[in-house]
Amino acid sequence: MTRTVSVPVSTAALAVVCSPVAAQPDLRRTALHDYRVVTVADGLVVPWSIAFLPGGDILVTERAGRLRIIRDGELLPDPVPGIPAVVARGQGGLMDVVPHPDFGSNRMIYLSYSKPGEDLGRMGTTAVIRGTLEDDRFTPVDEVFEAVSRGNSHYGCRLAFDAGGYLFISVGDRQIPPRGDLAAHPAQDLSNHHGVIVRLHDDGRVPADNPFVGREGARPEIWSYGHRNPQGLAVHPGTGAVWLTEHGPRGGDEVNVSTPGANYGWPVIGYGVNYRGGTAIHASTHAEGMEQPLHFWVPSIGVSGLTFYSGDRFPRWRGSLFAGGLSGRRVDRLTLENGRVVARETIFQGMGRVRDVREGPDGYLYVALEARGGGKTPIVRLEPVG
């Protein structure tokens, strides 16, 4: 059962799984648009993020620690030099890449990654650096954020700039298991960065109007908390609100809007269960002072990658929110009305784990596919037909 908090309707009413059009195997049908899948570039290994630059270049991160460039429809053979060392094991590695809003003049890009260090534990911590991209080489300028967090995985690591030029960073709960007093879990503790959304100036300074500035024992970078592992982050093109998707455990992947100072409840409330045995994790699904998701998936789809669509290629999709799924190996389209999720449709499925989904400057939807076991996979785009 897939449930929507605002409109409790059945999965049959919500989900339309895409399928090839009869006698035309290169075409796929959805409720509002038919499309074909076109390969943009092939031969990538665990691509994590896609970013578009003025002039047409496409940047792609590979989790092993490589930044790649797609130019004129071809994947350049050599990775971009100058990328810092990463913890390339488990879920760790080089993750998100976003250009500065003024990239055209300052050539600055931002990278998130699992940072190694003797004092950071075997799996490192979430960090963000910025640097210039000139002549296909990355030159680090400075580190803008290093999370106070330790654990095995769940780094978060999504990045997004809002219209005001503020940088938002997702940090996961580092897979600290919930035990005993759930309210004492690190994701409920403002003195660290476990399970938070961070808000900074582009140079890493803390904005004076962040909700926990001046509060004793709280990290001033924190914008919202009580998250599990947010791996989708997107700014609404109309309202400027920061939307996110975060992994539940076995069930309970969520869509949320990050608002200043809000607590999203992990692990006290939620809709998932333990991986082993399906036993209860949470104290409840609701609690006073904790936010409810706008939408959640049961079973989980392994949410990763998030984008709003505002282009002209798929006019009937305009205003929709697109969420990728790793375990679900799919892309879901969420229909929004007045800031609420009212319907869901699976529009892409069956080609591999979906790590990222982005709207390109050309109005097409781009999807980063990931093969289990680290095999080579493509970046593809969806192009309308008819």
Number of C-alpha atoms within 10 A of each C-alpha: 10 20 20 22 15 13 13 12 15 13 15 10 10 19 17 17 16 20 17 15 14 10 7 9 10 12 18 21 19 17 13 10 17 20 21 17 17 14 15 19 19 15 13 22 20 23 31 25 26 27 19 19 17 10 8 14 15 20 20 26 27 21 25 21 20 22 24 22 23 19 15 12 14 13 19 14 10 11 18 18 14 15 18 16 16 24 21 18 14 10 17 25 27 29 30 27 27 23 25 22 18 11 15 12 8 13 16 21 23 21 25 29 29 30 23 21 14 7 8 17 14 14 24 26 29 32 23 24 21 25 22 19 19 10 7 15 15 20 17 18 13 12 16 19 19 17 22 15 20 21 19 18 21 24 34 33 29 30 25 23 23 16 15 9 14 18 20 24 27 33 29 31 31 24 17 17 14 18 11 8 10 19 18 13 19 22 29 24 18 22 15 19 28 33 33 31 30 24 25 23 17 17 15 19 12 18 14 13 11 18 20 19 16 12 10 10 11 16 20 22 28 27 25 24 30 28 30 31 30 31 27 28 30 25 20 20 15 9 9 13 16 19 19 26 28 26 28 28 22 21 22 24 27 25 25 20 22 21 17 17 14 16 20 28 27 26 30 23 21 26 23 25 17 16 12 7 7 12 11 13 22 19 14 13 13 15 14 6 10 17 19 20 22 18 23 27 22 16 18 21 26 28 32 29 29 27 24 22 25 19 18 12 18 20 14 14 19 14 18 19 21 26 29 33 26 22 16 19 21 26 30 24 22 23 19 14 11 6 12 16 21 20 22 23 21 22 23 24 18 12 13 19 26 30 30 28 28 25 22 18 12 10 17 19 22 22 29 26 28 26 20 12 8 13 11 15 22 22 22 19 22 21 18 17 13 5
